[in-house]
Amino acid sequence: MLKKQKRVTRSRFAPILKEGRTISNPLFSVRFIPNETANMYAVVVSKAVIKSAVGRNQLRRRMYAIIGDTEKLFRQPFTYVFFMKKESAKASFAELKKSVTAQFSK
């Protein structure tokens, strides 16, 4: 789990949706904007992806763990918001981690 200082607050969420650039792959899409301080992250899992709250929270926790493990791959300082897709519900932890690593190692 990420520290609270590294999570995106509600007040920072709207500018990311308006002005952020997007990167996409089969499991997730990421919107990001430059940040003044350190990297910040958020993971969004909608009801369209997984109906149950338990499943949505499990996928969100997996992504936060992956982000914590691969944080050195992300450019500094940016604010990232991950939007999970339906395919990510069926993906294993290893597949998600491989996808994040491949996306941000470029």
HELIX and SHEET records of a PDB file:
HELIX    1   1 LYS A    4  LYS A    6  5                                   3    
HELIX    2   2 ARG A   10  GLU A   19  1                                  10    
HELIX    3   3 ALA A   53  ASP A   69  1                                  17    
HELIX    4   4 GLU A   71  LEU A   73  5                                   3    
HELIX    5   5 GLU A   87  LYS A   90  1                                   4    
HELIX    6   6 PHE A   93  PHE A  104  1                                  12    
SHEET    1   A 4 ARG A  21  SER A  24  0                                        
SHEET    2   A 4 PHE A  28  PRO A  34 -1                                        
SHEET    3   A 4 PHE A  78  MET A  84 -1                                        
SHEET    4   A 4 MET A  40  VAL A  44  1                                        
END                                                                             
